[in-house]
Amino acid sequence: MINIGVLSHVDAGKTTLTEAMLYKTGKLRKVGRVDFGDSFLDTDEYERKRGITIFSKIARTKIGDMNINIIDTPGHIDFGAEMERCISVLDMAILVISGSEGVQSHSHTLFKLLKEANIPVLIFVNKTDSDKFDKDKVMEGLKKSLSNNVVDFSTDKKMLEEEVAACDEGLIEKFIKGEKITKEDITECIQSAKVFPVIFGSALKLINIEGILDFIKEYIQEKTYPDELAGIIYKIKYDETGNRLSFIKLTGGSLHVKDILNNEKINQIRVYDSEKYAAIDVANPGDIVAVTGLTKSHAGDTFGNIKKPVSKLLPVLSYNMIFPDTVGINQIYPKLIQIFDEVPEIRMEYDEVLSRIKVNLMGEVQIDLIKNLVNERLHVSCELVDGAIIYKESIIGSVEGVGHFEPMKHYAEVHILISQGESGSGIVYKNDVSDDELPKNYQSQIRNIVENSKFKGVLTGSELTDVVLTLVAGKAHEKHTEGGDFLEAVHRAIRHGLMYAKSILLEPYYDFEINIPIENLGRLLNDLNNMNAEKISYEGTNVLSVTGFAPTVNIQNYGSVLLSYTKGLGRIAFSLRGFLPCHNADEVIAEYNYYPEFDVKNTPDSIFASHGEGFIVPWSEVFNYMHLPLKRFELVKEEERIETVRSTYDAARADSEELMAIFERTYGKVTPRIGDRDAPVKKIAEREYVYKEREKKKHYLLVDGYNIIFASKSLSELADANIDAARDRLLELLIDYKAYKDYEIILVFDAYRLKNHPTEVLNFSGVYVVYTKTAETADQYIEKTTHEMMKKYDVTVATSDGIEQIIIRGKGAILISAREFLCDLEETKENFRKEHIEKQSVSNRLFDSLEGELKQQIEDIRLGNKKEP
């Protein structure tokens, strides 16, 4: 059995070619037409209405004695993910190129995917009967755009052998020696994807279809498969009676009815031919079958020794699904699962808290499809509203995160090294822990957790991607570790690492190809520049082909604009390039206003145990409690850090003029904040110090507000109710603290998410409150200020932030932990209380010790019986 996929850019003639091949092999008595709605494989009513292929289909036929499956795949970019899954089951691909259009943008993507999968590719140049077809120009375009190893198989035998030999070093040597290039040599080059044959013809006019069939018969060989059971589930579908079908390409072993696969029993095995099927008892290697009985399978799942494919075509848009008021979300959700099961590239997310269903998809065709499927199958209308671009997050560099989960009778600790991955790689898992360190069953648990979970970033709460997650340390307890413990530990470890990492925001980019009259080029280039397009190039004479890539959010709706100013002559095509660094990250982050500490479902904190009770340790203090040492923690360069909301403290003394001079020298002119409690910064008279041989340096104390608030139980509880009240309460404590300690205190709050926000400094009873500028966190502010102040003053920093402690120590400052600082605040408050009581007590004892006439005079004055002398 040979599985042949037919792929193309939309409208290149892919389905028409499939019809022609089925006709020429004797499968069909007449050729169906896509535009007539009678093609053999486009059986879905919606497909016929739109005139495009949405769901992949299989047709079974023969070329001589060779059994083949022809798989017709979706051509529209919105359904590229299903096309990707089809690639994973192919033995050979036919890439259809329009002879009148040449290589189009999506053709590049298809060829790249096939080449990466090492699948033999035959290029069929279609529509050669068109007046626009120019063979030499098409061949030049194929070599330039796809590969230099593209070879025209319509040339004479000698020329063919010479061109094939030029694609392989071994064959070049053989050709130079005058040895014959054999059919076996050519076959090997095709099978190993070193040569990409080209055949010219017309599917609609049935020109040279026999050439394709002869090529398959001569150069494509049946694969040999291992005996061990293996396969890939590439598609899920429900039949007309509601049976759930899992379509499988078997790549090893045999599969029988009643066999157990992934802990579920196979009830039936079907061989499909378009919409018809035949039930069989056993499936053999190489064939594609549909099985019933698997309820937990998903498109893209694998079994046996086969790698799970990673999709590179991902959703870029997100919408909310709106239903009539008479339809309950909880009622319709289970029914929607079945629909989205069949189109996994359209991802549905159900928010139980908000009772809201969101769908992530590629574009307008998918929007229309979902509305049609819901109406057709559930007899309910729906709308997709509030469309927005999907963002993702990644990191630069690497960082080690720690997750510890130890409530009563539970235990797990995990260290995960989070490293920057390749663009488009998704989440890659690696293991660097031996069986002696952590039993193998727990290692397998961790692997399954990582590979089957989604993780949120800390900038906007968007999905984490393009990272390598390496298990570098782990610990379990013989008695107390249970099933879900490592699930908790892994998620906390990754979240913990992200709080320290240099995170970056990613957005989708489209490759574009625009055909435009030369007189409109100036307008186009100006528009592309405004859309942040990159790598712009163009070629041609009267009609130019302009290519490049740009953020999806900027260019996705440009088609209508292009048609308008070119008077219908301009044309644009897109293909997803991938998720790249966001062009306006600061603006998007500020708009999301996401605070990772408040996301309780994705906490970076850990749970430890002491004296028989579990207690929560804030993420910034986990390094002080962890049970295993750090393995590969790498400090991100200070100037490169992109921080999340967190905090640190620094101590200092200075008068107002000196402090303002430091602020403005380091950060430029500061803007006073306008508010009810704001007071202008006034000059305070310098204190007179008694001369000492060695003058004592002034002392500063800087406090990162949010870190202290969330390290204190009472303040954090107050913050949950009202963050402003928590800030005010901390300020009151520091005013009292300053009066007792006689420090100059700088209290720093993050305001870096506010757009166009300058550094602001306020003075409340001698305590300075700083709100950081846009894109600057409290940590960054404190680090710079510490560096500046250490030149002249003594500095103390109170923090439990592991990274910050390392940096501040390096600057020579004194450190105290957040816990110690809170204890000091409490102790100061208690000392104030005791002193106040003692003063009252001393006053009473002095009065009681008086005797005679003086005591009576004072008592009379106190009671008002006698005036003061």
MARZALUM-891227 format. One record per residue: x, y, z of N, C-alpha, C in turn. Coordinates in steps of 0.05 Angstrom, whole numbers, plus 5000, padded with zeros to 4 digits. Example, Ala and Ser with C-alpha at 12.3 -4.5 7.8 and 13.67 -1.06 7.14 Angstrom:
// MARZALUM-891227
526448865156524649105156526449345156;525749555142527349795143525850015157;
// end
This chain:
// MARZALUM-891227
501749765000500050005000501750255000;501350434981502750694980500750914985;501451085005499651315012500751565000;499151674981500051904966498252144973;499552364982498052604988498252804966;496052944961495953154941495653424955;497653604952497653854967498054084948;497054324956497454554939496554804953;497355034942496155284949493255284940;491555434953488655424946488355514916;486455374903485755424874487955344854;489955194863491955104844491054854828;488854734836487754504821488254234835;488454234860489153984875486953774874;484453854879482253664879481653574850;481953754832481553684804483553474795;486053494804488153294798487453024810;486453034835485652784848483452644831;481452794822479352684806480452564780;482352704768483552614742485052354746;486552324769488052084775486151844779;483951894794481951684798480651594772;480251784755479051724729480951554712;483451644711485451504694486251224705;485751174731486350904742483850724740;481650834729479150674726477350674750;478050844769476350854793473750994787;473751204771471351364765470751334735;468051344729467151324701467151604689;466951814705467052084695468552264716;469552474706471152654724469252864736;469252874763467653074776469053354776;467453554782468553834782467953964809;469954104820469654244845467454464841;467654604819465854824815462954734808;462754474800460054364796458954234821;460654194841459854074866459453774865;460653634845460253344842462853194843;464953304855467453154857467152924876;468752714872468552464887469052504917;471052674924471852694951470752934967;469853144953468653374967465753304972;465253134993462553044998461053215018;462453375033461253545053459653775040;457253825050455554025037456854305039;458154355061459454615064461854645045;463254425041465554435022464554494994;462354374986461254414960460354704957;459254804978458255084977460555284974;462755234989464955414988466955354965;466755104954468555034932471454994941;471754914966474454864977474454604993;476854484996477154245012477754335041;476154235060476454295088477354055104;476153825098476753575112478253385093;480453275102481953085085480252845080;480552725055479052495047480952285035;480152035035481751815023480151685001;481551634979480451474957482351244952;481351004949482950764945482750684916;485150634904485150554876487650384870;488150324845490550164838491950294814;494550274814496150334790497550074782;496349934762497249664756496649484779;498749354790498449174813498949314840;499549584838500149734862497649854875;497249784901494949904916495850174926;494150374921494750644931492350774945;492950934965491051114977491751394967;489851534955490251814948488851984969;490352154982489352325004489152614994;486752714992486252984984486353165009;488053355010488453515035487353795031;486753935053485854215052488054395040;487154585023489154765011489055045024;486855115036486555375048488255395073;489555625078491355655101489955615127;487355675128485755645153485655355162;486055165144485954885151488654745146;490754905148493454795144494254595165;493154605189493954425211493054135204;490754105191489853835183491753735160;492453915142494353845121496953745133;497953885155500453805168500253515179;497953455191497553185203497552975181;496353055158496352865135499152805125;500953005126503652965118504952735133;504252715159505552515176504852225168;502852185151502051915143502751855114;504152035101504751995072507251835066;507151695044509551565033510651725010;508951894999509752064976507752294974;508752534964506952764961507052864932;504752954923504653104897504053394904;505953574899505553854905504753984879;502254094879501154214854501754504854;502954594832503654874828502154984803;500855214806499355324784501255424763;500955334738502755414716502355714710;500055824715499556104709500456284731;500656184756501356354779504256304788;505256064783507955994793507855924823;510255934836510455874864509156094881;507056024896505756224913506556184942;505756374959506756384987506256125002;503856015000503255775015504855535004;505555544978507155324966509855304980;511055524988513555525002513255365028;511155425043510655295069510254995065;508654915045508154635040510754485033;512354605016514854475007516754445031;516854655048518654645071517754425090;515154395095514154185113514753905102;514453865076514953605064517953545065;519553745060522453695061523353625089;522253765110522953705137522153425145;519953335134518953065140520352845123;522152935105523652755088521852575071;519852695059517952555043518552605013;518652394997519052434968516852624956;517752814940515853014929515953014898;513652974886513353024857511953284853;513153464838511853724833510353704806;507753754808506153754784505354034777;506354144755505654414746503154394730;500954494741498254474730497654714713;495454694697494454914681496455004660;497854814648499754884627498254964601;495654934600494055014577493355314579;494155444601493555724604495355904587;494256124577495856314561498156434577;497856444603499956564620502256374626;502056114618504055924625506655964609;508855974623511556004610513355804624;513955584610515455364622518155444634;519655594618522255674628522055854652;520156024652519756204675518956054700;517155854696516255684719518555524730;520155404713522555254723524455424738;524955664727526655854740525655924768;522955964769521756034795521855804815;521555554805521755314822524555284834;526555324817529255294827530055514847;529055754841529755984858528255974884;525655894883523955914907523955664924;524255424911524055174926526755034929;528054954907530554814910531954804883;534654814884536254784860536054494849;535154314867534954034859532253954846;530854164837528454114821529254024793;528253804783529053684758526653634740;526853734715524753694695524853404685;522853234691522852954683521652914655;521153144641520053114614522353144593;524753184603527053204584527952924575;529852924556530752664546532452524567;532852264564533952094584536752184592;538452264573541252344579541252594596;539652784588539553034603538452984631;536552804634535352744660537552624678;539052434667541152304683543252504693;543952694675545952894682544853074704;542353164702541253344722540853204749;540152954749539852804774542552764787;544552694770547352654781548352904795;547553144784548553394796547453444824;545453284832544153324858545353154880;547252974873548452794892551452764887;553052804908555952794904556952524894;555752304904556552044895555951994866;553652094857552852064829554552244810;555352474820557052654804559652504796;560852384817563352234812562852004792;560651874795559951654777559551754749;558251974746557652094720560152184706;562052304721564552404710566152174699;566051944713567551704705566351574680;564051674672562751554648560951324655;560551264681558851034688555851114685;554250914681551350954675549951024701;548151224700546351294722543851124719;543450934737541350734734538650844745;536650694739533950754750533950734780;535550544791535750514820537050754832;539050874819540351114828538351344830;536751374809534751584808532651544830;531751294833529751224853530751294881;533251234887534451284913534451584918;535251744898535252034901532552154907;530452044893527752134898526752054925;527251804933526251694958527551844982;530051924979531552065000531152364999;529452464982528852744979531252914972;532952794954535252944944534553074917;532552954903531653044877528653084878;527653304866524853374866523953384836;522753164827521953144799519653334792;519653434767517453614758516253494733;513553484734511953394710509953614704;509553664678507753874669505153754657;502953894661500453794650498053964658;495653864653493254004660491253794671;490553834696488653644709485853664697;484953914691482353954680482053834652;484153864636484153764609485353474607;485953354630487053084631489653054615;491253264615493753264600496053164618;497352944609499652824622499052714650;496652634655495952494680497352214681;497452094656498851834655501751864663;502952094658505752144665506152124696;504152224711504352204740504151914749;502251764737501751484744504251314737;505351364714507751214706510151274725;510351524732512551604751512251454777;509851444788509351304814510051004811;509150884789509750604785512750544782;514150734770516950684764518850754787;518250964802520251074821519451054851;516851004857516050994885515850704894;517250654916517350374926515750344952;514750104955513250044980515250025003;514350135026516150145050516149875064;518249825079518349595097517949705125;516349555142515549655168516449455190;517049545214517849365236515449205246;516148995262514048825272512648945297;514049125310512949245335510649435328;508449415343506049585338506749885342;506050035322506450325323504550455303;503950705308502250855289501651135299;500251285281499551555288496551595282;495151725301492351795297492352085286;491552105261491852375248489152515245;486952385251484352515246482152385263;480352545272477952445287475452535272;473552355269471052415255468752265268;466352365266463952225275462252155250;461351895249459751815227456851905231;455151835211452351935212450751825235;451651605248450251495271451551575298;453651745296454851845321457251685330;458151485315460451325323462951505320;464651485340467151645340469351475326;470451595304472451455288475151575292;477151415297479951505299481451395274;482351575257483751495233486651455239;487651215233490351135240492051045216;494451145215496451035196498150845212;498150585205499650385220502450375209;504450435226507250435217508850195228;507450005239508849765249506849585262;507349315260505649115273502949095259;501148955272498448915262496448985283;494049065275491949145293489448975288;488348845309486048675305483648785320;481348715311478848775326479048645353;478248795374478248715402481048755415;483048845400485648915412485249145431;487049165451487049395469489249595460;488349835456490250045448489850285467;492050355480491950575500489750535520;489550285530487650215551484750215542;484250225516481550215506481349995484;478949875483478549645465477549745437;478749635416477949695389475549515382;473349645375470849495370470549435340;471549605323471249565294473549695279;474449575257476449685240475249725212;475349975202474150035176476350135156;475950065131477550175109475750355093;476450615092474750815079475550865050;473550915034473950995006471851215001;472851465005471051695006469051655029;466451665024464551635046463851335052;464551155034463950875038466150735053;465450515066467550365081466850075081;468949915086468649625089469949555116;468649385131469649295157471649065152;473949075166475948855164476648765192;477948535194478648415220481448495229;483148555210485948625217487048835198;488549025210489849235194492849175193;493949205169496849145165498449395163;501149375167502849615166502649755140;502650025141502550185117499750275109;497750135119495050205111493950425130;491850555120490450755136487650655142;486950635167484350525175483050715195;480450675199478950815219477950615239;478250665265477450475286475450605304;473650445315471750535335472550425362;471650555383472150465410474150635426;475650805411477550985425476151245431;475651295457474251545465476051765475;478551695481480451895492482651975472;482551875448484551945428484152225417;486352335407486252605395487852605370;487152775351488652805327491552885333;493452735324496252795330497452605350;495752435363496852245382498352025368;500251905381501851685370501851455390;502651215381503050985398505450825387;506850685405509250545396511550735393;513650645379516050795376515850985353;514451205356514051405335513751675349;515151875338515152145350512552295344;511552435364509152585361509652835344;508152885323508653115306507953375320;509453585314508953855325507954035303;505554145307504354315287505754585287;506354685263507554955260505455155251;503055065244500955245236498955275259;499155495273497655525298495555745296;493455735313491455945313492656215319;491656425306492656695311490556885321;487956805321485756975329484156835351;482956995368481356895390478657045390;476456885393473757005393472056885416;470057035424468156935443465656835428;464656595436462256485424459756585439;457956705424455456815435453056655425;451356555443449056405436446456555445;444156475434441656605443441256565473;439756745486439356735515438056475524;436556345505435156105512437055855514;439555895505441455675505443355695529;443455495546445255495568448055395560;450155545569452855465562453555185572;452855125597453354865608451954645593;449654715582448054515567449254455540;450254665526451154625499454154545497;455654595518458554545517459154255510;457954045523458653765516458153705486;456053835475455453785446457553915428;458654145437460654285421463254125421;463853975442466353815443466553635419;464353515411464353325388465153475362;464053715358464653875334467653945333;468654045356471454135357473353905357;472353665364474053425362474853375333;473153445314473753385286475453605273;475553835285477154055274478954165297;480954005306482654075329484254325324;484654405298486154655293484554895303;481954865307480255075319479954995348;481255135366481355055394479255195411;477755035426475655135443476655145472;476155365486476855385514474355465530;473855325552471455385568472255495594;471455745600471955875625469555835643;469855655663467555595680466855825698;468855975707468356205725466656415711;467456485686465956695672463656585655;463356315654461356185637461656285609;464056255598464656365572466156165555;465556145530466955965511468556135492;471056085490472756215471473756025450;474156115426475255945405477756085393;479855935389482256035377482455915349;482756085329482755985301484556155283;484456085257486356205238485156435222;482656425216481556645199478556625194;477656785175474756815170473456565160;474856405144473556155134472955965157;474655955177474155785200471755895217;471556165218469256285232466756195219;466656215193464256145178463655845181;465755675182465355385185464155325212;465155445233464155385260461155465262;460555695252457755785253455955595238;456955495214455455305198455055035212;457254925224457154665237455254675261;455354885277453654915300450754925292;450155075271447455105262446454835249;448154705234447454465220447054225239;448754195259448753965276447154005302;447154245313445854295338443354465335;442854555310440454725304440354965323;442655085327442855325343444555535328;443755775330445455985317447556085337;449756175327451856285345453356505330;454556685345456156895334458856885347;460956965332463656985343464357285344;464857385368465257675372467757725388;468457985390470758075405473357945396;473757945370476157815359478757965367;480757805373483357925382485657745373;487957855370490357705363491157535387;492157295382493257115403496157185406;496957225431499757265438500857025452;503456985451504756775466507156895480;508356745498510756835512512956635511;515356735512517756565514519756695531;522256595532524356725548526956745531;528756915541531456935530533356835552;535256665544537156555563535956305577;536756265602535656035617535656095646;533955955660533556005689532455745702;533255695726532255455740530055525760;527755395757525455435774525155205793;524155265817523755065838520855055846;519754805847517054765856516954555878;515854625901515754445924512854425933;511854185937509054135945509053945968;508454045992508653886016506553956037;503953946029501953956050501953686066;500353656086500353416102500053166085;501852976089501852716075502252726045;503552936036504252966008507153066006;508552995984511253095981512253075952;513253285942514653285916516253545913;518653515904520253755896521453715869;521253915852522253895825523754155818;526054115804527554345793527454315763;526454525750526254525720527954745709;529754685691531354885677529754975653;529055225652527555335629529555475611;529755385586531755495568530355585542;531555785530530555885505530655675483;528455625469528255425448528255555420;528155375400528055475373525255585367;525155785349522555895341520855685328;518355655338516555465327516755185339;518455145359518954885370516954805392;515355005402513454945423514854885449;513854685464515054595489516554335484;519154345489520854105486521754015514;521453755519522153655546524753495544;526453535564528953375567529253295596;530753075599531152965627534152945632;535053055654537853045662538052935690;536252755697536252635724536552335722;538252225738538751935738536651785754;536451525750534651365766535351355795;537951395801538751405829537751645844;537451865829536452115841533452115845;532052005825529152005825528151755811;526451585824525551345811524251395783;524551205766523751235738520751285735;519151175752516251215749515551515754;516951645772516451925777517552095753;519752005742520852145718518752135695;517551905692515551875671513052055676;512352075702510052245709510652535701;513152625707513852895701513852945671;514852755656514952785627512052815616;510252645626507452655616506152915624;506753015647505653275656506553495638;509153505632510253725615509153705587;509053465576508253435548505253465543;503653445565500753465562499553705576;501153895583500254135597500854385581;499354595587499954865576500755035600;502655205596503655375617503355665610;502655825629502256115624504856275629;505256475612507456655617506656865638;508557035646508157225668507857505658;508057555632507657835622504757895618;503357715604500557765598498757525605;500057305615498557065621498056895596;499456965574499156815549500656555550;500056375531501256105531504356115527;505755955543508655935540509355755516;511355835501512155675478515155715472;516255555454518955575444520955575467;520655385486522455355508523155055511;525555005522526254735529526054715560;524554515569524154475598525754225605;527854255621529554035628529253975658;528653725664528553635692531453605702;532353775721535053765730535253655759;533053645773533153535800530253465809;529953265825527353185835527553015859;525553025876525652875901522752785908;522552535917519952425926520352315954;518052245967518152125994517051845992;518351666006517551376004514651336011;513651476031510951426041508951636031;509751886029507752096026507352195998;509052125979508652225952506352075938;504452235928502052115914501852225886;499852125871499652175843499852465834;498252635847498152915838500353095848;502052995865504053165878506053285858;506953115839508853225819507453405799;504853375795503353555778503553845790;503053855816503254115830506154225830;508054045835510854135837511854235810;511154095789512154175762511054445754;508454485757507254745750508354975767;508754925792509955135809512855195802;514354985795517155025787517455195762;515755135742515955285717515055565721;512955605736511955875742514056025759;515355895778517356015794519756115777;520655945759522856015742522156255724;519656265714518856485697518856755711;518456745737518456995753521257125753;523256965749526057065748527057105719;525756975700526856965673526557235658;528057265637527657485619525557405599;523057475604520857385587520557575563;519657465541519057625517516257555507;514857755496512257715485512457665456;510957465446510957385418508257435405;508257505380505757535365505957395338;503757325325503957185300504757375277;506357275259507157425235506257265210;505457405190504757285164506957345144;507657135129509057185104506957275084;507657475068505757575048506957575020;505257535000506057564972503957734959;504757964949502858154937503558204908;501558164891501958234862500558494858;502058684846501058964844502159104819;500559264806501559424784503859604794;505759654776508159804784507560084793;505460204782504760484789503760504818;502960284830501960294858504160214878;506560174869508660074887509260274909;509360534903510060734923508060724947;505560714941503460704962503860444978;504360224964504559964978506959964997;509260064988511660065005511260245029;509860465026509260645049507460495069;505460355059503660205076505159985091;506859845077508359625089510159725111;511359955106513160075127511560145152;509160255148507360325171506360075185;506359845171505459595183507759435196;510159555198512459425209513259175194;512959185168513758955151516758935150;517758695146520658645145521358485120;523958495113525058345090523358385064;522758635059521058695035522858675010;521858524990523258514964521158504942;521958594918520058574896521558524870;520058404851521258354825519058354804;519758384780517858384758518058644742;516258674722516358914705513859074709;511759024692509259174695507659104720;507558844726506358744750508458634768;508658744792510758664811509758454831;511558284839511158094861512658194885;511258274905512558384930512258184952;514458114965514357914987515658035012;515057915034516257985060514557865082;514857965107513157875128512558105147;510258085161509358305178507558195200;507258345222505458255244502558215233;501457985240498757915231496758135238;496958255262495058455270495058695251;497258745238497458975221496558925192;497058675183496758625154494358445147;493058325168491058125162488658225146;487958485148485658595134486458775111;488958745102489958935081488858875053;487758635050486758555023484658745012;482758835028480659015019481859285012;483859375028485159635022486659614995;487959394991489559354967487759354942;485459224944483559214922482559494915;482159654936481059924932482860104916;485460124925487160324911488360214886;488259954881489259844856486959794836;484559884844482059844828481659554820;482059374840481559094836483858934823;486059064817488258924804490258804823;490258894848492158784868491158534881;493058364888492258104901494358034922;493357934945495157864967494557584977;496657434984496457164996498157155020;497157015041498556985066499356705072;501456665088501956415102503256485128;502656315148503656375175506656325177;508156535184511056505187511656395214;510156465235510556365262510156595282;510756525307510556725329513356845334;513557105330516157245333515757475354;518057595363517857805383515858025375;514158095394511958295389513158565382;512058695362513058955353512259185372;510159145388509359355407508759225434;510759085444510458925468509559095492;510859325496510259485520507259565520;506359645497503559725494501659495500;502159255490500459025495500558945524;502958935536503158855564501659045582;501859305576500359505592497359465589;496459395565493559355560492559115575;494058895576493258655590493158705620;494958865630495058935659494958685676;496658495669496658225682498658225705;497758145729499558125752499757835759;502057705755502357415758501857325787;502557495807502057415835499157375841;497357515826494557495832493257265817;494657125800493556905785493856655802;491856605820492156395840492056115827;490956095803490855835789493555755778;495355955776498055905765500056025783;500155925808501756055828504755975825;506556165831509356105831510356025859;508556045879509255985907509455685911;510755605933510955325940509755275967;509255025974508154946000510254766014;511054856038512954696054511554616080;512854436095511654346120513554396143;512354456166513854506190512154436214;513154276232511654196257508954076250;508853916229506453776222504353936207;505054186198503154346184504454456158;502854476137503854596113503554896113;505355046101505055336099506155426072;504955646062505655746036508155926038;510055876020512456036019512356195993;512356465995512256625970514556555951;514156585926516056505906518856635910;518756885920521357025924522956915947;521856735963523256615985523756315983;522956205960523155905957526055815957;527855975947530655895947531755855976;530455985995531355966023530255716037;528255586024526955356037527355086022;528155095997528254855980530054645992;529354385987530754165998533154065981;533154135956535254055937536854305929;539454275925540954515916540454575887;540854835879540654915852542654765835;541954695810543754555793544954735771;543254885757544255035734543155315733;542755435755541555705756543555895742;542556045722544156235708542956515712;544556705721543556975726543357125700;541057235694540657395670542057665675;543357765654544758025657542758235666;543658395685541958595698540658775677;542158875658541059065639539158945619;539058675617537358545598534758445610;534358465636532158345649529458475641;527458305636524758405633523258285657;522658455676521658355702518658335703;517658175721514858165728514458335753;511958355762511458515786512558385810;514658485822515758385846517458605859;518858545881519958775895522358705911;523658925922526158905937526259155955;528159175973528459395991531259495994;531559755999534159876002533960086023;536060126040535860316062537660546057;536760786066538461026061537561256078;539461436084538761686097539861916080;538262116075539162356062537062566065;537862816063535763016064534463046037;532363206035530663226011532263305987;533963515990535463625968537363415956;538763275973540663065964539162835951;536862755963535362535951534262605924;533162845921532062925895534262945874;536663035884538963055865539662775854;539562575872540162295864537962205844;535462255851533262165833533662285805;534162545804534262685778536862625763;538962575778541462505765541362225752;539862045765539661775755537361745735;535161885739532761835722531762075707;533062305711532062545697530062685715;528862895704526863055719524462895727;523762905753521462745762519062925763;516662795761514162945761512662895786;511963115802510463065826507762955820;506762775837504162645833501962825846;499762865832497663025842495562845856;494962915881493062745896492462875923;490362765937489462885962491662885983;493362675984495362646005498062755997;498362845972500962925962501863185976;504363195982505563445994508063505977;508563765973510963835958513463755973;515463685957518063615970519363865980;519663896006520764136018523564086028;525164296028527864276038527764266068;529164076080529364036109532064136118;532064296138534564406148536464186156;538964216148540964016154541463996184;541763756194542263706222545263766229;545663856253548463896261549463646274;551663556265552863316276555363386292;555663256314558063296331560363186316;562463346315564863266299566063006311;566562826294567962576301570362556282;572362416292574762386275574062246249;572162056250571261926226568261956224;567262136207564462196205562861956195;560661916209558861686201557361746176;557361556157555961596132552961596136;551561746119548661736120547661466111;545261406120544161136116541361146102;541060996081538560986066537160726069;534560736069532860496068530860516046;531060346026529160336004527360086008;524760126004522859906008521259865983;521259615973519559545950516859475961;514859645956512359615969510859355966;510659265941509059025936510258775948;512958765948514258525960513658505990;513858726004513258726032510258666037;508558786021505658736025504958446022;506158306002505358025997507057836014;509057936029510457776048509157776075;507357966079505957996105503157886102;502357716121499757586121497557796123;497757986142495658186146495458376123;497858466112497758656090496758516064;497558266060496558136036493558086036;492558016060489657986063488258246057;489358466067488258736062488358796032;490658716019490958765990488858615974;488058375983486058225968483458385967;482858535989480458695990480758965976;483059095981483559365971486459415970;487759425947490659455945491459735954;489759935950490360205959490560215989;488760076003488760076032491359936042;492259726028494659596036497059776033;497159926011499360116008499360336029;496960436036496860646057497660536084;496860296090497660176116500660136118;501860046097504760016097506160276100;505160486087506260756090506060856119;503760806132503460886160505560746178;505960486173507960336189510760446185;511360526160514060636155514460916166;512261076167512561336180513261306209;511861116223512561066251515360956254;516060776235518660656236520860866232;520461056215522361266210522761436235;520461496249520661656273522361526295;522261256296523761116316526561056307;526960986282529560906272531161146261;529761366255531061606244532461546218;531161386201532161336173530761526154;531961576131530561686108529661446092;527161426088526061176075524861246048;525561066028524461096001522760845996;520160875993518260665988517660655958;518260425945518060415916515760225908;514060325890511860165879512160145848;511559905838511659865808509360025796;510060185775507960305758508760275729;510460065724511660035698509659955676;507259865684505359775664503660005654;503860235667502260465659503560605635;501960655615503060765590503961055594;506361115584507461385584507561495613;508261325632508361415660511161495668;511561745678514261835686514861735714;517361755723518061705751516761915768;515361845789514062035807515061995835;515462225849516462215877514562385894;513562265916511862405935513262405962;512362595980513462616007511162606026;511062396043509062366063510462356090;510262576105511462586132514362486132;515862566112518662496111519262226098;517262066091517761816077517161876047;519161816031518961856002517661615989;515561665972514261455957514861495928;515961285915516761305887514961115871;513761215849512361045830514161035805;514960795797516860765775515660845749;517360905730516560995703515760745687;514460795664513660585645516060415638;515660145638517759945630519959915651;519660045675521760005695520459895720;521459665730520259535754521659655779;520459585802521559675827524359565831;524759315823527459185825529559345810;528859415785530759555769531359835780;529259965790529660225802531560215826;530960015844532559985868535459915862;535859735843538559665836540159905826;538960075809540460305799540860515822;538860555838539160745860541260655880;541260395886543260285904546060335893;546360285868548960325855549860615857;547960805854548661085856549261165884;547661075903548061155931550461035945;551260795936553460665949556060825946;556161015928558561175924559061365948;556761445962557061635983555861546010;554061356010552461296033552561006041;551660946065551160666073548360586063;548160346053545660246042544959976053;542459946061541359686070539059606052;538959356044536859256026535459026040;532859056043531158846055529758696032;530358446028529058296006529358006011;527457856000527757566000527857465971;528357635953528657575924531457465920;531657205912534257085909536157215889;534957285866536557425846537457695856;535657845868536258115877538358115899;538257905916540257885937543057865925;543257705904545957665891546857935880;545058075866545858325854546558535875;544958565896545458765916547958715931;548458455938550958385951553358465934;553058425908555258505890555758805890;553758965898554159255899555159345926;555359155946556459215972554459305992;551859275987549859366006549359156027;548059246050547359066071544558946065;544158696072541658556066540158466091;537458496091535858346110533458236095;532458016103530257886089527558036095;525557976077522958106081521758016108;522157766115521157676141522457826164;525057856163526458006184525558296185;525158416162524258686161521558726173;519658536167516958556179517158516209;518858336219519258296247520258556260;522158696246523158946256521059156258;519259166238516959356240515259296264;514659036269512958966292514359036318;516958976319518559036343518559336349;518859496328518859786331516159886342;514059776331511359846340511059776370;512059536378511859456406513559626424;515859706415517559886431516260156435;514960256414513460506417511360486439;509960256438507760216458508860216486;511060066490512260036516513360306526;514560456509515660716517513460906525;511260896510508961066517507860996545;507560736550506560646576508460736598;511060696593513160756613513161056619;512761226598512761516604510461596622;508161466616505761516633506361426662;507661196665508261086691510261266706;512261366692514261536705512961796715;511161906698509762156706508162106731;506761886734505161826757506861796782;509161646779510861606802512061866813;512662056796513762316804511662466821;509162466812507062606826506562486854;506562216854506062076879508262116899;510662176890512862216909512862496922;511262686911511162956923509662946950;510363136968509063156994508263437000;506463467019505763727032504463927014;505264177018503964407005504264406975;506664326964507164326935505364126920;504963896933503163696920500363796919;499363936941496664046942496264266921;498364436917498064656897497764536869;499364336863499164216836496464086832;495463956852492863826850490664026847;490764266861488764466858488764586829;491264626818491464726790490164526771;490764266775489764056757486664046758;485464086782482564076785481264336779;482764556774481564816767480864976791;481664896816480965046840482765286845;484965296830486865516834488365576808;488765836802490165906778493065866781;494465836757497365806758498566066766;500766046782502166296790503566426766;
// end
